[in-house]
């Protein structure tokens, strides 16, 4: 049997493991001890989905069995959150400046901030999903006291209004939404990240 973790082949000695599932259970214990979590399993070149897991786990080990695992560490999640927190604070400052930039006919600068905002929100949602693998550390992640899904349901409507204002070239609404709706929400996300990572706002 060959075992790879994040692309690196491990020197593994089997004890009493006879099936793929037994190997995975042993590895999961190692993950828990080292604050890691498995996020992907490839068995003999085939990606294993949740629906396929029981079948794959029952497979007997052979000399040619190849298991490739993708893992994420709690520290990696923390580092990603810290980087995102810094991005959200920068974006909050950029949103606050949009009204003055629009008045100075610098609409292109505003559009680049909006593109960055969309990408950063996507990255945050992905990282937040991964953080659920470490509930003891990130289980209390809330924004303005609200669960993430509630916060982003509200935020999505704000962003939709923002996009509509751009389409309609409603300069007043663009500025107001950026400064009074989006900016404080981005700061709230950054504050929530600081809370769960132990970082201090700068």
Contact map, one row per residue, 1 for C-alpha under 8 A:
1110000000000000000000000000000000000000000000000000000000001111111000000000000000000000000000000000000000000000000000000000000000000000000000000000000000000000000000000000000000000000000000000000000000
1111000011010000000000000000000000000000000000000000000000000011111000000000000000000000000000000000000000000000000000000000000000000000000000000000000000000000000000000000000000000000000000000000000000
1111100011110000000000000000000000000000000000000000000000000000011110000000000000000000000000000000000000000000000000000000000000000000000000000000000000000000000000000000000000000000000000000000000000
0111111111000000000000000000000000000000000000000000000000000000011110000000000000000000000000000000000000000000000000000000000000000000000000000000000000000000000000000000000000000000000000000000000000
0011111111000000000000000000000000000000000000000000000000000000000111100000000000000000000000000000000000000000000000000000000000000000000000000000000000000000000000000000000000000000000000000000000000
0001111100000000000000000000000000000000000000000000000000000000000111100000000000000000000000000000000000000000000000000000000000000000000000000000000000000000000000000000000000000000000000000000000000
0001111110000000000000000000000000000000000000000000000000000000000111000000000000000000000000000000000000000000000000000000000000000000000000000000000000000000000000000000000000000000000000000000000000
0001111111000000000000000000000000000000000000000000000000000000000000000000000000000000000000000000000000000000000000000000000000000000000000000000000000000000000000000000000000000000000000000000000000
0111101111100000000000000000000000000000000000000000000000000000000000000000000000000000000000000000000000000000000000000000000000000000000000000000000000000000000000000000000000000000000000000000000000
0111100111110000000000000000000000000000000000000000000000000000000000000000000000000000000000000000000000000000000000000000000000000000000000000000000000000000000000000000000000000000000000000000000000
0010000011111000000000000000000000000000000000000000000000000000000000000000000000000000000000000000000000000000000000000000000000000000000000000000000000000000000000000000000000000000000000000000000000
0110000001111100000000000000000000000000000000000000000000000000000000000000000000000000000000000000000000000000000000000000000000000000000000000000000000000000000000000000000000000000000000000000000000
0000000000111110000000000000000000000000000000000000000000000000000000000000000000000000000000000000000000000000000000000000000000000000000000000000000000000000000000000000000000000000000000000000000000
0000000000011111100000000000000000000000000000000000000000000000000000000000000000000000000000000000000000000000000000000000000000000000000000000000000000000000000000000000000000000000000000000000000000
0000000000001111100000000000000000000000000000000000000000000000000000000000000000000000000000000000000000000000000000000000000000000000000000000000000000000000000000000000000000000000000000000000000000
0000000000000111110000000000000000000000000000000000000000000000000000000000000000000000000000000000000000000000000000000000000000000000000000000000000000000000000000000000000000000000000000000000000000
0000000000000111111101100000000000000000000000000000000000000000000000000000000000000000000000000000000000000000000000000000000000000000000000000000000000000000000000000000000000000000000000000000000000
0000000000000001111101100000000000000000000000000000000000011000000000000000000000000000000000000000000000000000000000000000000000000000000000000000000000000000000000000000000000000000000000000000000000
0000000000000000111111100000000000000000000000000000000011111000000000000000000000000000000000000000000000000000000000000000000000000000000000000000000000000000000000000000000000000000000000000000000000
0000000000000000111111110000000000000000000000000000000111111000000000000000000000000000000000000000000000000000000000000000000000000000000000000000000000000000000000000000000000000000000000000000000000
0000000000000000001111111000000000000000000000000000000111100000000000000000000000000000000000000000000000000000000000000000000000000000000000000000000000000000000000000000000000000000000000000000000000
0000000000000000111111111100000000000000000000000000000010000000000000000000000000000000000000000000000000000000000000000000000000000000000000000000000000000000000000000000000000000000000000000000000000
0000000000000000111111111110000000000000000000000000000000000000000000000000000000000000000000000000000000000000000000000000000000000000000000000000000000000000000000000000000000000000000000000000000000
0000000000000000000111111111000000000000000000000000000010000000000000000000000000000000000000000000000000000000000000000000000000000000000000000000000000000000000000000000000000000000000000000000000000
0000000000000000000011111111100000000000000000000000000000000000000000000000000000000000000000000000000000000000000000000000000000000000000000000000000000000000000000000000000000000000000000000000000000
0000000000000000000001111111110000000000000000000000000000000000000000000000000000000000000000000000000000000000000000000000000000000000000000000000000000000000000000000000000000000000000000000000000000
0000000000000000000000111111111000000000000000000000000000000000000000000000000000000000000000000000000000000000000000000000000000000000000000000000000000000000000000000000000000000000000000000000000000
0000000000000000000000011111111100001100000000000000000000000000000000000000000000000000000000000000000000000000000000000000000000000000000000000000000000000000000000000000000000000000000000000000000000
0000000000000000000000001111111110000000000000000000000000000000000000000000000000000000000000000000000000000000000000000000000000000000000000000000000000000000000000000000000000000000000000000000000000
0000000000000000000000000111111111000000000000000000000000000000000000000000000000000000000000000000000000000000000000000000000000000000000000000000000000000000000000000000000000000000000000000000000000
0000000000000000000000000011111111111100000000000000000000000000000000000000000000000000000000000000000000000000000000000000000000000000000000000000000000000000000000000000000000000000000000000000000000
0000000000000000000000000001111111111000000000000000000000000000000000000000000000000000000000000000000000000000000000000000000000000000000000000000000000000000000000000000000000000000000000000000000000
0000000000000000000000000000111111110000000000000000000000000000000000000000000000000000000000000000000000000000000000000000000000000000000000000000000000000000000000000000000000000000000000000000000000
0000000000000000000000000000011111110000000000000000000000000000000000000000000000000000000000000000000000000000000000000000000000000000000000000000000000000000000000000000000000000000000000000000000000
0000000000000000000000000000001111111000000000000000000000000000000000001100000000000000000000000000000000000000000000000000000000000000000000000000000000000000000000000000000000000000000000000000000000
0000000000000000000000000000001111111100000000000000000000000000000000111100000000000000000000000000000000000000000000000000000000000000000000000000000000000000000000000000000000000000000000000000000000
0000000000000000000000000001001100111110000000000000000000000000000000111000000000000000000000000000000000000000000000000000000000001100000000000000000000000000000000000000000000000000000000000000000000
0000000000000000000000000001001000011111100000000000000000000000000011110000000000000000000000000000000000000000000000000000000000000000000000000000000000000000000000000000000000000000000000000000000000
0000000000000000000000000000000000001111100000000000000000000000000011110000000000000000000000000000000000000000000000000000000000000000000000000000000000000000000000000000000000000000000000000000000000
0000000000000000000000000000000000000111110000110000000000000000000011100000000000000000000000000000000000000000000000000000000000000000000000000000000000000000000000000000000000000000000000000000000000
0000000000000000000000000000000000000111111000111000000000000000001111000000000000000000000000000000000000000000000000000000000000000000000000000000000000000000000000000000000000000000000000000000000000
0000000000000000000000000000000000000001111111110000000000000000001110000000000000000000000000000000000000000000000000000000000000000000000000000000000000000000000000000000000000000000000000000000000000
0000000000000000000000000000000000000000111111110000000100000000111100000000000000000000000000000000000000000000000000000000000000000000000000000000000000000000000000000000000000000000000000000000000000
0000000000000000000000000000000000000000011111000000000000000000111000000000000000000000000000000000000000000000000000000000000000000000000000000000000000000000000000000000000000000000000000000000000000
0000000000000000000000000000000000000000011111100000000000000000010000000000000000000000000000000000000000000000000000000000000000000000000000000000000000000000000000000000000000000000000000000000000000
0000000000000000000000000000000000000000011111110000000000000000000000000000000000000000000000000000000000000000000000000000000000000000000000000000000000000000000000000000000000000000000000000000000000
0000000000000000000000000000000000000001111011111000000000000000000000000000000000000000000000000000000000000000000000000000000000000000000000000000000000000000000000000000000000000000000000000000000000
0000000000000000000000000000000000000001111001111111100100000000000000000000000000000000000000000000000000000000000000000000000000000000000000000000000000000000000000000000000000000000000000000000000000
0000000000000000000000000000000000000000100000111111100000000000000000000000000000000000000000000000000000000000000000000000000000000000000000000000000000000000000000000000000000000000000000000000000000
0000000000000000000000000000000000000000000000011111100000000000000000000000000000000000000000000000000000000000000000000000000000000000000000000000000000000000000000000000000000000000000000000000000000
0000000000000000000000000000000000000000000000011111110000000000000000000000000000000000000000000000000000000000000000000000000000000000000000000000000000000000000000000000000000000000000000000000000000
0000000000000000000000000000000000000000000000011111111100000000000000000000000000000000000000000000000000000000000000000000000000000000000000000000000000000000000000000000000000000000000000000000000000
0000000000000000000000000000000000000000000000011111111110000000000000000000000000000000000000000000000000000000000000000000000000000000000000000000000000000000000000000000000000000000000000000000000000
0000000000000000000000000000000000000000000000000011111111000000000000000000000000000000000000000000000000000000000000000000000000000000000000000000000000000000000000000000000000000000000000000000000000
0000000000000000000000000000000000000000000000000001111111100000000000000000000000000000000000000000000000000000000000000000000000000000000000000000000000000000000000000000000000000000000000000000000000
0000000000000000000110000000000000000000001000010001111111100000000000000000000000000000000000000000000000000000000000000000000000000000000000000000000000000000000000000000000000000000000000000000000000
0000000000000000001111010000000000000000000000000000111111100000000000000000000000000000000000000000000000000000000000000000000000000000000000000000000000000000000000000000000000000000000000000000000000
0000000000000000001110000000000000000000000000000000011111110000000000000000000000000000000000000000000000000000000000000000000000000000000000000000000000000000000000000000000000000000000000000000000000
0000000000000000001110000000000000000000000000000000001111111000000000000000000000000000000000000000000000000000000000000000000000000000000000000000000000000000000000000000000000000000000000000000000000
0000000000000000011100000000000000000000000000000000000001111100000000000000000000000000000000000000000000000000000000000000000000000000000000000000000000000000000000000000000000000000000000000000000000
1000000000000000011100000000000000000000000000000000000000111110100000000000000000000000000000000000000000000000000000000000000000000000000000000000000000000000000000000000000000000000000000000000000000
1000000000000000000000000000000000000000000000000000000000011111100000000000000000000000000000000000000000000000000000000000000000000000000000000000000000000000000000000000000000000000000000000000000000
1100000000000000000000000000000000000000000000000000000000001111100000000000000000000000000000000000000000000000000000000000000000000000000000000000000000000000000000000000000000000000000000000000000000
1100000000000000000000000000000000000000000000000000000000000111110000000000000000000000000000000000000000000000000000000000000000000000000000000000000000000000000000000000000000000000000000000000000000
1100000000000000000000000000000000000000001100000000000000001111111000000000000000000000000000000000000000000000000000000000000000000000000000000000000000000000000000000000000000000000000000000000000000
1111000000000000000000000000000000000000001110000000000000000001111100000000000000000000000000000000000000000000000000000000000000000000000000000000000000000000000000000000000000000000000000000000000000
1111000000000000000000000000000000000000111100000000000000000000111110000000000000000000000000000000000000000000000000000000000000000000000000000000000000000000000000000000000000000000000000000000000000
0011111000000000000000000000000000000000111000000000000000000000011111000000000000000000000000000000000000000000000000000000000000000000000000000000000000000000000000000000000000000000000000000000000000
0011111000000000000000000000000000000111110000000000000000000000001111100000000000000000000000000000000000000000000000000000000000000000000000000000000000000000000000000000000000000000000000000000000000
0000111000000000000000000000000000000111100000000000000000000000000111110000000000000000000000000000000000000000000000000000000000000000000000000000000000000000000000000000000000000000000000000000000000
0000110000000000000000000000000000011111000000000000000000000000000011111000000000000000000000000000000000000000000000000000000000000000000000000000000000000000000000000000000000000000000000000000000000
0000000000000000000000000000000000011110000000000000000000000000000001111101100000000000000000000000000000000000000000000000000000000000000000000000000000000000000000000000000000000000000000000000000000
0000000000000000000000000000000000111000000000000000000000000000000000111111100000000000000000000000000000000000000000000000000000000000000000000000000000000000000000000000000000000000000000000000000000
0000000000000000000000000000000000110000000000000000000000000000000000011111110000000000000000000000000000000000000000000000000000100100000000000000000000000000000000000000000000000000000000000000000000
0000000000000000000000000000000000000000000000000000000000000000000000001111111000000000000000000000000000000000000000000000000000000000000000000000000000000000000000000000000000000000000000000000000000
0000000000000000000000000000000000000000000000000000000000000000000000011111111100000000000000000000000000000000000000000000000000000000000000000000000000000000000000000000000000000000000000000000000000
0000000000000000000000000000000000000000000000000000000000000000000000011111111110000000000000000000000000000000000000000000001001100000000000000000000000000000000000000000000000000000000000000000000000
0000000000000000000000000000000000000000000000000000000000000000000000000111111111000000000000000000000000000000000000000000000000000000000000000000000000000000000000000000000000000000000000000000100000
0000000000000000000000000000000000000000000000000000000000000000000000000011111111100000000000000000000000000000000000000000000000000000000000000000000000000000000000000000000000000000000000000000000000
0000000000000000000000000000000000000000000000000000000000000000000000000001111111110000000000000000000000000000000000000000001000000000000000000000000000000000000000000000000000000000000000000000000000
0000000000000000000000000000000000000000000000000000000000000000000000000000111111111000000000000000000000000000000000000001001000000000000000000000000000000000000000000000000000000000000000001000100000
0000000000000000000000000000000000000000000000000000000000000000000000000000011111111100000000000000000000000000000000000000000000000000000000000000000000000000000000000000000000000000000000001100101000
0000000000000000000000000000000000000000000000000000000000000000000000000000001111111110000000000000000000000000000000000000000000000000000000000000000000000000000000000000000000000000000000000000000000
0000000000000000000000000000000000000000000000000000000000000000000000000000000111111111000000000000000000000000000000010011000000000000000000000000000000000000000000000000000000000000000001000000000000
0000000000000000000000000000000000000000000000000000000000000000000000000000000011111111100000000000000000000000000000000000000000000000000000000000000000000000000000000000000000000000000011101100000000
0000000000000000000000000000000000000000000000000000000000000000000000000000000001111111110000000000000000000000000000000000000000000000000000000000000000000000000000000000000000000000000001000000000000
0000000000000000000000000000000000000000000000000000000000000000000000000000000000111111111000000000000000000000000000010000000000000000000000000000000000000000000000000000000000000000000000000000000000
0000000000000000000000000000000000000000000000000000000000000000000000000000000000011111111100000000000000000000000010010000000000000000000000000000000000000000000000000000000000000000011011000000000000
0000000000000000000000000000000000000000000000000000000000000000000000000000000000001111111110000000000000000000000000000000000000000000000000000000000000000000000000000000000000000000011001000000000000
0000000000000000000000000000000000000000000000000000000000000000000000000000000000000111111111000000000000000000000000000000000000000000000000000000000000000000000000000000000000000000000000000000000000
0000000000000000000000000000000000000000000000000000000000000000000000000000000000000011111111100000000000000000100110000000000000000000000000000000000000000000000000000000000000000010010000000000000000
0000000000000000000000000000000000000000000000000000000000000000000000000000000000000001111111110000000000000000000000000000000000000000000000000000000000000000000000000000000000000111011000000000000000
0000000000000000000000000000000000000000000000000000000000000000000000000000000000000000111111111000000000000000000000000000000000000000000000000000000000000000000000000000000000000010000000000000000000
0000000000000000000000000000000000000000000000000000000000000000000000000000000000000000011111111100000000000100100000000000000000000000000000000000000000000000000000000000000000000000000000000000000000
0000000000000000000000000000000000000000000000000000000000000000000000000000000000000000001111111100000000000100100000000000000000000000000000000000000000000000000000000000000001100110000000000000000000
0000000000000000000000000000000000000000000000000000000000000000000000000000000000000000000111111110000000000000000000000000000000000000000000000000000000000000000000000000000001100010000000000000000000
0000000000000000000000000000000000000000000000000000000000000000000000000000000000000000000011111111100000000000000000000000000000000000000000000000000000000000000000000000000000100000000000000000000000
0000000000000000000000000000000000000000000000000000000000000000000000000000000000000000000001111111110000000100000000000000000000000000000000000000000000000000000000000000001001100000000000000000000000
0000000000000000000000000000000000000000000000000000000000000000000000000000000000000000000000011111111000000000000000000000000000000000000000000000000000000000000000000001011101100000000000000000000000
0000000000000000000000000000000000000000000000000000000000000000000000000000000000000000000000001111111100000000000000000000000000000000000000000000000000000000000000000000000000000000000000000000000000
0000000000000000000000000000000000000000000000000000000000000000000000000000000000000000000000001111111111101100000000000000000000000000000000000000000000000000000000000000000000000000000000000000000000
0000000000000000000000000000000000000000000000000000000000000000000000000000000000000000000000000111111111100100000000000000000000000000000000000000000000000000000000000010001000000000000000000000000000
0000000000000000000000000000000000000000000000000000000000000000000000000000000000000000000000000011111111000000000000000000000000000000000000000000000000000000000000000000000000000000000000000000000000
0000000000000000000000000000000000000000000000000000000000000000000000000000000000000000000000000001111111000000000000000000000000000000000000000000000000000000000000000000000000000000000000000000000000
0000000000000000000000000000000000000000000000000000000000000000000000000000000000000000000000000000111111100000000000000000000000000000000000000000000000000000000000000000000000000000000000000000000000
0000000000000000000000000000000000000000000000000000000000000000000000000000000000000000000000000000111111111100000000000000000000000000000000000000000000000000000000000000000000000000000000000000000000
0000000000000000000000000000000000000000000000000000000000000000000000000000000000000000000000000000110011111110000000000000000000000000000000000000000000000000000000000000000000000000000000000000000000
0000000000000000000000000000000000000000000000000000000000000000000000000000000000000000000000000000000001111111000000000000000000000000000000000000000000000000000000000000000000000000000000000000000000
0000000000000000000000000000000000000000000000000000000000000000000000000000000000000000000000000000100001111111100000000000000000000000000000000000000000000000000000000000000000000000000000000000000000
0000000000000000000000000000000000000000000000000000000000000000000000000000000000000000000001100100110001111111110000000000000000000000000000000000000000000000000000000000000000000000000000000000000000
0000000000000000000000000000000000000000000000000000000000000000000000000000000000000000000000000000000000111111111000000000000000000000000000000000000000000000000000000000000000000000000000000000000000
0000000000000000000000000000000000000000000000000000000000000000000000000000000000000000000000000000000000011111111100000000000000000000000000000000000000000000000000000000000000000000000000000000000000
0000000000000000000000000000000000000000000000000000000000000000000000000000000000000000001001100000000000001111111110000000000000000000000000000000000000000000000000000000000000000000000000000000000000
0000000000000000000000000000000000000000000000000000000000000000000000000000000000000000000000000000000000000111111111000000000000000000000000000000000000000000000000000000000000000000000000000000000000
0000000000000000000000000000000000000000000000000000000000000000000000000000000000000000000000000000000000000011111111100000000000000000000000000000000000000000000000000000000000000000000000000000000000
0000000000000000000000000000000000000000000000000000000000000000000000000000000000000000001000000000000000000001111111110000000000000000000000000000000000000000000000000000000000000000000000000000000000
0000000000000000000000000000000000000000000000000000000000000000000000000000000000000001001000000000000000000000111111111000000000000000000000000000000000000000000000000000000000000000000000000000000000
0000000000000000000000000000000000000000000000000000000000000000000000000000000000000000000000000000000000000000011111111100000000000000000000000000000000000000000000000000000000000000000000000000000000
0000000000000000000000000000000000000000000000000000000000000000000000000000000000000000000000000000000000000000001111111110000000000000000000000000000000000000000000000000000000000000000000000000000000
0000000000000000000000000000000000000000000000000000000000000000000000000000000000010011000000000000000000000000000111111111000000000000000000000000000000000000000000000000000000000000000000000000000000
0000000000000000000000000000000000000000000000000000000000000000000000000000000000000000000000000000000000000000000011111111100000000000000000000000000000000000000000000000000000000000000000000000000000
0000000000000000000000000000000000000000000000000000000000000000000000000000000000000000000000000000000000000000000001111111110000000000000000000000000000000000000000000000000000000000000000000000000000
0000000000000000000000000000000000000000000000000000000000000000000000000000000000010000000000000000000000000000000000111111111000000000000000000000000000000000000000000000000000000000000000000000000000
0000000000000000000000000000000000000000000000000000000000000000000000000000000010010000000000000000000000000000000000011111111100000000000000000000000000000000000000000000000000000000000000000000000000
0000000000000000000000000000000000000000000000000000000000000000000000000000000000000000000000000000000000000000000000001111111110000000000000000000000000000000000000000000000000000000000000000000000000
0000000000000000000000000000000000000000000000000000000000000000000000000000000000000000000000000000000000000000000000000111111111000000000000000000000000000000000000000000000000000000000000000000000000
0000000000000000000000000000000000000000000000000000000000000000000000000000100110000000000000000000000000000000000000000011111111100000000000000000000000000000000000000000000000000000000000000000000000
0000000000000000000000000000000000000000000000000000000000000000000000000000000000000000000000000000000000000000000000000001111111110000000000000000000000000000000000000000000000000000000000000000000000
0000000000000000000000000000000000000000000000000000000000000000000000000000000000000000000000000000000000000000000000000000111111111000000000000000000000000000000000000000000000000000000000000000000000
0000000000000000000000000000000000000000000000000000000000000000000000000000100000000000000000000000000000000000000000000000011111111100000000000000000000000000000000000000000000000000000000000000000000
0000000000000000000000000000000000000000000000000000000000000000000000000100100000000000000000000000000000000000000000000000001111111110010000000000000000000000000000000000000000000000000000000000000000
0000000000000000000000000000000000000000000000000000000000000000000000000000000000000000000000000000000000000000000000000000000111111110011000000000000000000000000000000000000000000000000000000000000000
0000000000000000000000000000000000001000000000000000000000000000000000000000000000000000000000000000000000000000000000000000000011111110000000000000000000000000000000000000000000000000000000000000000000
0000000000000000000000000000000000001000000000000000000000000000000000000100000000000000000000000000000000000000000000000000000001111111111000000000000000000000000000000000000000000000000000000000000000
0000000000000000000000000000000000000000000000000000000000000000000000000000000000000000000000000000000000000000000000000000000000111111111100000000000000000000000000000000000000000000000000000000000000
0000000000000000000000000000000000000000000000000000000000000000000000000000000000000000000000000000000000000000000000000000000000000111111000000000000000000000000000000000000000000000000000000000000000
0000000000000000000000000000000000000000000000000000000000000000000000000000000000000000000000000000000000000000000000000000000000000111111100000000000000000000000000000000000000000000000000000001000000
0000000000000000000000000000000000000000000000000000000000000000000000000000000000000000000000000000000000000000000000000000000000110111111110000000000000000000000000000000000000000000000000000001000000
0000000000000000000000000000000000000000000000000000000000000000000000000000000000000000000000000000000000000000000000000000000000010111111110000000000000000000000000000000000000000000000000000000000000
0000000000000000000000000000000000000000000000000000000000000000000000000000000000000000000000000000000000000000000000000000000000000010111111000000000000000000000000000000000000000000000000000001000000
0000000000000000000000000000000000000000000000000000000000000000000000000000000000000000000000000000000000000000000000000000000000000000011111100011000000000000000000000000000000000000000000011001000000
0000000000000000000000000000000000000000000000000000000000000000000000000000000000000000000000000000000000000000000000000000000000000000000111111111000000000000000000000000000000000000000000010000000000
0000000000000000000000000000000000000000000000000000000000000000000000000000000000000000000000000000000000000000000000000000000000000000000011111111001000000000000000000000000000000000000110110000000000
0000000000000000000000000000000000000000000000000000000000000000000000000000000000000000000000000000000000000000000000000000000000000000000001111100001000000000000000000000000000000000000100010000000000
0000000000000000000000000000000000000000000000000000000000000000000000000000000000000000000000000000000000000000000000000000000000000000000001111110000000000000000000000000000000000000000000000000000000
0000000000000000000000000000000000000000000000000000000000000000000000000000000000000000000000000000000000000000000000000000000000000000000001111111011000000000000000000000000000000000000000000000000000
0000000000000000000000000000000000000000000000000000000000000000000000000000000000000000000000000000000000000000000000000000000000000000000011101111111000000000000000000000000000000000000000000000000000
0000000000000000000000000000000000000000000000000000000000000000000000000000000000000000000000000000000000000000000000000000000000000000000011100111111100000000000000000000000000000000000000000000000000
0000000000000000000000000000000000000000000000000000000000000000000000000000000000000000000000000000000000000000000000000000000000000000000000000011111110000000000000000000000000000000000000000000000000
0000000000000000000000000000000000000000000000000000000000000000000000000000000000000000000000000000000000000000000000000000000000000000000000000111111111000000000000000000000000000000000000000000000000
0000000000000000000000000000000000000000000000000000000000000000000000000000000000000000000000000000000000000000000000000000000000000000000000110111111111100000000000000000000000000000000000000000000000
0000000000000000000000000000000000000000000000000000000000000000000000000000000000000000000000000000000000000000000000000000000000000000000000000001111111110000000000000000000000000000000000000000000000
0000000000000000000000000000000000000000000000000000000000000000000000000000000000000000000000000000000000000000000000000000000000000000000000000000111111111000000000000000000000000000000000000000000000
0000000000000000000000000000000000000000000000000000000000000000000000000000000000000000000000000000000000000000000000000000000000000000000000000000011111111100000000000000000000000000000000000000000000
0000000000000000000000000000000000000000000000000000000000000000000000000000000000000000000000000000000000000000000000000000000000000000000000000000001111111110000000000000000000000100100000000000000000
0000000000000000000000000000000000000000000000000000000000000000000000000000000000000000000000000000000000000000000000000000000000000000000000000000000111111111000000000000000000000000000000000000000000
0000000000000000000000000000000000000000000000000000000000000000000000000000000000000000000000000000000000000000000000000000000000000000000000000000000011111111100000000000000000000000000000000000000000
0000000000000000000000000000000000000000000000000000000000000000000000000000000000000000000000000000000000000000000000000000000000000000000000000000000001111111110000000000000010001100000000000000000000
0000000000000000000000000000000000000000000000000000000000000000000000000000000000000000000000000000000000000000000000000000000000000000000000000000000000111111111000000000000000000100000000000000000000
0000000000000000000000000000000000000000000000000000000000000000000000000000000000000000000000000000000000000000000000000000000000000000000000000000000000011111111100000000000000000000000000000000000000
0000000000000000000000000000000000000000000000000000000000000000000000000000000000000000000000000000000000000000000000000000000000000000000000000000000000001111111110000000000000000000000000000000000000
0000000000000000000000000000000000000000000000000000000000000000000000000000000000000000000000000000000000000000000000000000000000000000000000000000000000000111111111000000110011000000000000000000000000
0000000000000000000000000000000000000000000000000000000000000000000000000000000000000000000000000000000000000000000000000000000000000000000000000000000000000011111111100000000000000000000000000000000000
0000000000000000000000000000000000000000000000000000000000000000000000000000000000000000000000000000000000000000000000000000000000000000000000000000000000000001111111110000000000000000000000000000000000
0000000000000000000000000000000000000000000000000000000000000000000000000000000000000000000000000000000000000000000000000000000000000000000000000000000000000000111111111110110000000000000000000000000000
0000000000000000000000000000000000000000000000000000000000000000000000000000000000000000000000000000000000000000000000000000000000000000000000000000000000000000011111111110010000000000000000000000000000
0000000000000000000000000000000000000000000000000000000000000000000000000000000000000000000000000000000000000000000000000000000000000000000000000000000000000000001111111100000000000000000000000000000000
0000000000000000000000000000000000000000000000000000000000000000000000000000000000000000000000000000000000000000000000000000000000000000000000000000000000000000000111111100000000000000000000000000000000
0000000000000000000000000000000000000000000000000000000000000000000000000000000000000000000000000000000000000000000000000000000000000000000000000000000000000000000011111110000000000000000000000000000000
0000000000000000000000000000000000000000000000000000000000000000000000000000000000000000000000000000000000000000000000000000000000000000000000000000000000000000000011111111110000000000000000000000000000
0000000000000000000000000000000000000000000000000000000000000000000000000000000000000000000000000000010000000000000000000000000000000000000000000000000000000000000011001111111000000000000000000000000000
0000000000000000000000000000000000000000000000000000000000000000000000000000000000000000000000000010000000000000000000000000000000000000000000000000000000000000000000000111111100000000000000000000000000
0000000000000000000000000000000000000000000000000000000000000000000000000000000000000000000000000000000000000000000000000000000000000000000000000000000000000000010010000111111110000000000000000000000000
0000000000000000000000000000000000000000000000000000000000000000000000000000000000000000000000000010000000000000000000000000000000000000000000000000000000000000010011000111111111000000000000000000000000
0000000000000000000000000000000000000000000000000000000000000000000000000000000000000000000000000110010000000000000000000000000000000000000000000000000000000000000000000011111111100000000000000000000000
0000000000000000000000000000000000000000000000000000000000000000000000000000000000000000000000000010000000000000000000000000000000000000000000000000000000000000000000000001111111111000000000000000000000
0000000000000000000000000000000000000000000000000000000000000000000000000000000000000000000000000000000000000000000000000000000000000000000000000000000000000100010000000000111111111100000000000000000000
0000000000000000000000000000000000000000000000000000000000000000000000000000000000000000000000110110000000000000000000000000000000000000000000000000000000000000010000000000011111111110000000000000000000
0000000000000000000000000000000000000000000000000000000000000000000000000000000000000000000000111110000000000000000000000000000000000000000000000000000000000000000000000000001111111111000000000000000000
0000000000000000000000000000000000000000000000000000000000000000000000000000000000000000000000000000000000000000000000000000000000000000000000000000000000000000000000000000000111111111000000000000000000
0000000000000000000000000000000000000000000000000000000000000000000000000000000000000000000000000000000000000000000000000000000000000000000000000000000000000100000000000000000111111111100000000000000000
0000000000000000000000000000000000000000000000000000000000000000000000000000000000000000000100100000000000000000000000000000000000000000000000000000000000100110000000000000000011111111110000000000000000
0000000000000000000000000000000000000000000000000000000000000000000000000000000000000000001110110000000000000000000000000000000000000000000000000000000000000000000000000000000001111111111000000000000000
0000000000000000000000000000000000000000000000000000000000000000000000000000000000000000000100000000000000000000000000000000000000000000000000000000000000000000000000000000000000111111111100000000000000
0000000000000000000000000000000000000000000000000000000000000000000000000000000000000000000000000000000000000000000000000000000000000000000000000000000000100000000000000000000000001111111110000000000000
0000000000000000000000000000000000000000000000000000000000000000000000000000000000000001101100000000000000000000000000000000000000000000000000000000000000000000000000000000000000000111111111000000000000
0000000000000000000000000000000000000000000000000000000000000000000000000000000000000001100100000000000000000000000000000000000000000000000000000000000000000000000000000000000000000011111111100000000000
0000000000000000000000000000000000000000000000000000000000000000000000000000000000000000000000000000000000000000000000000000000000000000000000110000000000000000000000000000000000000001111111110000000000
0000000000000000000000000000000000000000000000000000000000000000000000000000000000001001000000000000000000000000000000000000000000000000000000100000000000000000000000000000000000000000111111111000000000
0000000000000000000000000000000000000000000000000000000000000000000000000000000000011101100000000000000000000000000000000000000000000000000000000000000000000000000000000000000000000000011111111100000000
0000000000000000000000000000000000000000000000000000000000000000000000000000000000001000000000000000000000000000000000000000000000000000000000100000000000000000000000000000000000000000001111111110000010
0000000000000000000000000000000000000000000000000000000000000000000000000000000000000000000000000000000000000000000000000000000000000000000011110000000000000000000000000000000000000000000111111111000000
0000000000000000000000000000000000000000000000000000000000000000000000000000000011001000000000000000000000000000000000000000000000000000000010000000000000000000000000000000000000000000000011111111101000
0000000000000000000000000000000000000000000000000000000000000000000000000000000001001000000000000000000000000000000000000000000000000000000000000000000000000000000000000000000000000000000001111111111110
0000000000000000000000000000000000000000000000000000000000000000000000000000000000000000000000000000000000000000000000000000000000000000000000000000000000000000000000000000000000000000000000111111111000
0000000000000000000000000000000000000000000000000000000000000000000000000000000000000000000000000000000000000000000000000000000000000000110110000000000000000000000000000000000000000000000000011111111000
0000000000000000000000000000000000000000000000000000000000000000000000000000010011000000000000000000000000000000000000000000000000000000000000000000000000000000000000000000000000000000000000001111111000
0000000000000000000000000000000000000000000000000000000000000000000000000000000000000000000000000000000000000000000000000000000000000000000000000000000000000000000000000000000000000000000000000111111100
0000000000000000000000000000000000000000000000000000000000000000000000000000000001000000000000000000000000000000000000000000000000000000000000000000000000000000000000000000000000000000000000001111111110
0000000000000000000000000000000000000000000000000000000000000000000000000000000000000000000000000000000000000000000000000000000000000000000000000000000000000000000000000000000000000000000000000100011111
0000000000000000000000000000000000000000000000000000000000000000000000000000000000000000000000000000000000000000000000000000000000000000000000000000000000000000000000000000000000000000000000100100001111
0000000000000000000000000000000000000000000000000000000000000000000000000000000000000000000000000000000000000000000000000000000000000000000000000000000000000000000000000000000000000000000000000000000111
